[in-house]
């Protein structure tokens, strides 16, 4: 099983980006870092929330399941709306954390479940 964490912004936060830009606040900056595949800052993890648990042993398979959605029974949604997995999302597998990179997954150190 792989737990998937994502960061999402409210309508207000999206509006704030239009007014103040990507550095409007710490959460928006963390979201921008995720979008642009920048170096992950451990303190940003507080803005992520668990959105799904994927019935898979491989992160590659979890990525495929959450992008093709051909086997939805293998994805337990923890929120009403769960977007496809993308760069910057965080996966928890066997108590270790990984960030979806442009290619593959980067192991993250210093995050506690």
C-alpha positions as a Markdown table, in Angstrom:
| # | Residue | x | y | z |
|---|---|---|---|---|
| 1 | Unk | 0.0 | 0.0 | 0.0 |
| 2 | Unk | 1.2 | 3.5 | -0.9 |
| 3 | Unk | -0.2 | 6.6 | 0.7 |
| 4 | Unk | -0.3 | 9.7 | -1.5 |
| 5 | Unk | 0.0 | 13.2 | -0.2 |
| 6 | Unk | -0.9 | 16.3 | -2.3 |
| 7 | Unk | -0.9 | 20.0 | -1.7 |
| 8 | Unk | -3.9 | 22.0 | -3.0 |
| 9 | Unk | -4.9 | 25.6 | -3.0 |
| 10 | Unk | -8.2 | 27.2 | -2.2 |
| 11 | Unk | -10.0 | 29.5 | -4.6 |
| 12 | Unk | -8.8 | 32.4 | -2.4 |
| 13 | Unk | -5.2 | 31.2 | -2.6 |
| 14 | Unk | -5.4 | 31.0 | -6.4 |
| 15 | Unk | -6.8 | 34.6 | -6.4 |
| 16 | Unk | -3.9 | 35.7 | -4.2 |
| 17 | Unk | -1.4 | 34.3 | -6.8 |
| 18 | Unk | -3.0 | 36.6 | -9.3 |
| 19 | Unk | -2.5 | 39.6 | -7.0 |
| 20 | Unk | 0.8 | 38.9 | -5.2 |
| 21 | Unk | 2.4 | 36.2 | -7.3 |
| 22 | Unk | 3.9 | 32.8 | -6.4 |
| 23 | Unk | 5.6 | 34.2 | -3.2 |
| 24 | Unk | 2.4 | 35.4 | -1.6 |
| 25 | Unk | 2.7 | 33.1 | 1.3 |
| 26 | Unk | 4.6 | 29.9 | 2.4 |
| 27 | Unk | 1.9 | 27.5 | 1.2 |
| 28 | Unk | 1.7 | 29.1 | -2.2 |
| 29 | Unk | 5.5 | 29.0 | -2.5 |
| 30 | Unk | 5.5 | 25.3 | -1.5 |
| 31 | Unk | 2.8 | 24.7 | -4.2 |
| 32 | Unk | 4.9 | 26.6 | -6.8 |
| 33 | Unk | 8.0 | 24.6 | -5.8 |
| 34 | Unk | 6.0 | 21.5 | -6.5 |
| 35 | Unk | 4.8 | 22.7 | -9.9 |
| 36 | Unk | 8.3 | 23.7 | -11.0 |
| 37 | Unk | 10.1 | 20.6 | -9.6 |
| 38 | Unk | 12.3 | 22.7 | -7.3 |
| 39 | Unk | 14.2 | 21.3 | -4.4 |
| 40 | Unk | 11.9 | 20.1 | -1.7 |
| 41 | Unk | 12.0 | 21.9 | 1.7 |
| 42 | Unk | 11.0 | 19.6 | 4.6 |
| 43 | Unk | 9.0 | 22.4 | 6.3 |
| 44 | Unk | 6.7 | 22.4 | 3.3 |
| 45 | Unk | 5.4 | 18.9 | 4.2 |
| 46 | Unk | 3.0 | 20.6 | 6.6 |
| 47 | Unk | 1.0 | 21.9 | 3.6 |
| 48 | Unk | 0.4 | 18.4 | 2.2 |
| 49 | Unk | -2.5 | 16.2 | 3.1 |
| 50 | Unk | -3.1 | 12.5 | 2.5 |
| 51 | Unk | -5.5 | 12.1 | -0.4 |
| 52 | Unk | -5.4 | 8.4 | -1.4 |
| 53 | Unk | -4.1 | 5.0 | -0.5 |
| 54 | Unk | -3.1 | 3.0 | -3.5 |
| 55 | Unk | -3.2 | -0.8 | -3.5 |
| 56 | Unk | 0.3 | -1.2 | -5.1 |
| 57 | Unk | 3.7 | -2.3 | -4.1 |
| 58 | Unk | 5.5 | -0.2 | -6.7 |
| 59 | Unk | 5.5 | 3.5 | -6.9 |
| 60 | Unk | 5.5 | 3.3 | -10.7 |
| 61 | Unk | 2.4 | 1.2 | -10.6 |
| 62 | Unk | 0.8 | 3.6 | -8.1 |
| 63 | Unk | 1.6 | 6.5 | -10.5 |
| 64 | Unk | 0.1 | 4.6 | -13.4 |
| 65 | Unk | -3.1 | 3.8 | -11.4 |
| 66 | Unk | -3.6 | 7.4 | -10.4 |
| 67 | Unk | -3.1 | 8.7 | -13.9 |
| 68 | Unk | -5.0 | 6.2 | -16.0 |
| 69 | Unk | -7.8 | 5.5 | -13.5 |
| 70 | Unk | -8.5 | 2.2 | -15.2 |
| 71 | Unk | -8.7 | 0.3 | -11.8 |
| 72 | Unk | -10.4 | 2.7 | -9.4 |
| 73 | Unk | -11.1 | -0.1 | -7.0 |
| 74 | Unk | -7.4 | -0.1 | -6.2 |
| 75 | Unk | -7.5 | 3.5 | -5.1 |
| 76 | Unk | -9.0 | 4.4 | -1.8 |
| 77 | Unk | -9.8 | 8.1 | -2.0 |
| 78 | Unk | -9.4 | 10.0 | 1.3 |
| 79 | Unk | -10.9 | 13.2 | -0.1 |
| 80 | Unk | -13.8 | 13.9 | -2.3 |
| 81 | Unk | -11.7 | 15.3 | -5.1 |
| 82 | Unk | -8.4 | 13.5 | -5.9 |
| 83 | Unk | -6.4 | 14.8 | -8.8 |
| 84 | Unk | -4.1 | 12.6 | -10.8 |
| 85 | Unk | -0.6 | 12.0 | -9.4 |
| 86 | Unk | 2.0 | 14.5 | -10.6 |
| 87 | Unk | 5.4 | 16.0 | -10.1 |
| 88 | Unk | 5.8 | 17.2 | -6.5 |
| 89 | Unk | 3.3 | 14.8 | -4.9 |
| 90 | Unk | 4.7 | 12.8 | -2.0 |
| 91 | Unk | 4.3 | 9.0 | -1.6 |
| 92 | Unk | 4.7 | 7.1 | 1.6 |
| 93 | Unk | 5.8 | 3.5 | 1.2 |
| 94 | Unk | 6.9 | 1.3 | 4.1 |
| 95 | Unk | 7.4 | 4.3 | 6.4 |
| 96 | Unk | 9.7 | 6.1 | 3.9 |
| 97 | Unk | 8.8 | 9.2 | 1.8 |
| 98 | Unk | 9.4 | 9.9 | -1.8 |
| 99 | Unk | 8.6 | 12.8 | -4.0 |
| 100 | Unk | 7.5 | 12.4 | -7.6 |
| 101 | Unk | 10.2 | 13.9 | -9.8 |
| 102 | Unk | 10.2 | 14.8 | -13.5 |
| 103 | Unk | 11.6 | 11.3 | -14.0 |
| 104 | Unk | 11.2 | 8.8 | -11.2 |
| 105 | Unk | 11.1 | 9.4 | -7.5 |
| 106 | Unk | 13.4 | 11.2 | -5.1 |
| 107 | Unk | 13.7 | 9.8 | -1.6 |
| 108 | Unk | 13.0 | 12.4 | 1.1 |
| 109 | Unk | 14.8 | 12.4 | 4.4 |
| 110 | Unk | 13.6 | 14.0 | 7.6 |
| 111 | Unk | 9.8 | 13.4 | 7.3 |
| 112 | Unk | 8.1 | 11.6 | 10.1 |
| 113 | Unk | 4.7 | 9.9 | 9.6 |
